[in-house]
Amino acid sequence: METSLAFEAEHMLEALSNMTVQAMDGLSFGVLGLDAGSMVEKYNQYEERCSGLSRDRVVGRHCFFDVAPCMNNYLVAERLNNETELDEIIPYVLTFRMRPTRVRLRMLTGLTSSPRWILISRV
């Protein structure tokens, strides 16, 4: 069942924080929720299908070393690690374990927000 929450929706941090795993699995974009150490805590079915990486291979692993090293740079990892409040959408190209794929990334973090989020919309 698809959850009707747009990639660009306002109040996304609050919505994701209150969302069940089943609702997150119904979203029409990829979701990665990271703890303070960048370990993946949340990973939805949409991203599992698109990336080809199973939930078992991703949850509990370091996002930028093990799961998506193509995001281990100043555009994504450094910003999520250094900024206390962030809600930005950027064009990006994923390259790890796939042919180059154009996407839009939405990075979200807040002062009291845990986990931090990376949303992935295929272009």
N, C-alpha and C positions, 0 to 999 in steps of 0.2 A: 504494500500500500504506500503510495507516494505522499509525503508530507509536503504541504504547500507552504514553503518558506523560500523566498527568492534569495539568490546569491547576494544581491545588493541590499537586502532588507535592513531597515534600521533596527537598533536594539538587538543585533545579532548575538553579542556576548551574553546577554541575559537569556535569550532564547536557547542558545546552545547549552548553557549551564543548567537549565531546567529541563532539558530534553532527555527522554528515555533512549536507550540503545535502539529499540524498535523504531522510534520516530526518526532518529538519526539515520537509520538504515533506509528510510523512505525518502531521503533528500535526493534531489536531482543534481548534486554536485558532491565532490569528494570532501571528506572531513578527516583531519588529523588533529587530535588534542594532545598537547605535550605538557609534561610536568616541568618544574623549574630546572631540571637537569637535561631537558630536551628528550626525555624518554617518552615514547608514544604510549598514551593511556587510552585514547579513543581512536577508532578507525572504522569508518562505515563501509557498508556493502558496495556502494557506488564506486568508491575508490578502490576497493578490493577487485571489482570487476575490471575497471579501467587499467589499473596498474599491473594486474596479474599476480600481485603479492597477497597471499592469504593473511587473514587476521592473525593467525597463529605465528606467522613469520614476522609480523610487524609489531604487535603490541608487546611492550616490555623491552623493545630495542631502541637504541639511540637513533633519533630521526636523521640527524645530519651526518652520521658516520656509517650506519648500517642500512637505513631504509632509503633515504634520498640524499646521497652525497652531492648531487647536482644542485642542491639548495644550500650547501655549506659555503656561503659566501656573504659578502657585505649587504647584498640586496635582501636576503631572507634571514638566515641564521643570526647574523650579527644584529640585525634590527630587532628580531624577537628577543634576543638575549639582553640587549642593552636598553630598549625603550620601555618605560613603565606603562605608557598608554599608547596604543597603536590600533588604528582601524584604517587600513589602506589596501587598495586594489591595484595590482601592478600586472602588466603583461609579462609573460615569462615563457621560457621554453624548457620543458622537462627532457632530460637526455639519458637518465640512468635506466638501464635494462629495457630500453624501448627506442624506437626511432625518434628523432626530435619531434616533440609534440607541443604545439602552441596551446597555452592555457592562460587563464587569468587567475592569479593568486590573491586571496584576501587574507591578510595577516591581522590577527586580533589579539590584543592583550590589554589588561586593565590593572589598576592598582590592587584591587581585591580579587582579581580574576585568576582562577586556576581551574582547569588547565589553560594554557595559551593555545591558540588555534591557527591552523593553516587550512583554508578552504580552497578547493581547486575546481575551477569551471573550465571544461574543455571548450575551445573556441571552434 
